């Protein structure tokens, strides 16, 4: 068979084919070509067969990265600080130091209220979020927004996450405000967060700014937004609740 195929390749009359083929140099030449051709086909086949496995390995490595969404206002965004100084970035550093396979996404927006947050949530939710931390409400309290509206908006956001990401864990960041609006408003505002967390059976950070709020050296000149040092303490408050979930 090998001889016949080779003769066909030469495209010569049968007598000349045999004479040419019997030439030792010609025979060696075509033998090398045929062997090289077979080797190339084998190499291509092996490459094609290994490619799906390699692609699968890359996909699995990418899919292994879990995501934590921090959805909040200027406290989450790190107002007045460098991007890497906000508490979500500090949380990422803690995660990396432990070799945990999570990626933090900072979706903080300065000036955000629960109403605007409810409208923006669609833009930041992704199918593969594993943990969603909702940090909103402070601007509602400082502006004296009706408590029923704040509670309703927070409930709507929790409902949306539960509906779109049924397997995601939710963390609610509790908030307190100065007594400017009166003791009744202040107390009822503070109670919104633990009530919602208990009702929906979700994790709660009792007070995001614990050991930071009201301490001048831990806050910027406005007395509201934490300094870099203050953000690190805020990260500790978050970490106490978040770490057991990872």
TADAWO-V429589 format. One line per field, one symbol per residue. ss: DSSP state (2 for helix, 1 for strand, 0 for the rest). A space follows every 50 residues. Layout:
BEGIN
ss->???
END
This chain:
BEGIN
ss->02222222220002222222220222222222222222222222222222 22222222222220011111110222200000222022222222222000 01111111000002222222222200001111111002222220002222 22222222222222000011111000002220222222222222222222 0011100000000002221000000102222222222222222220
END
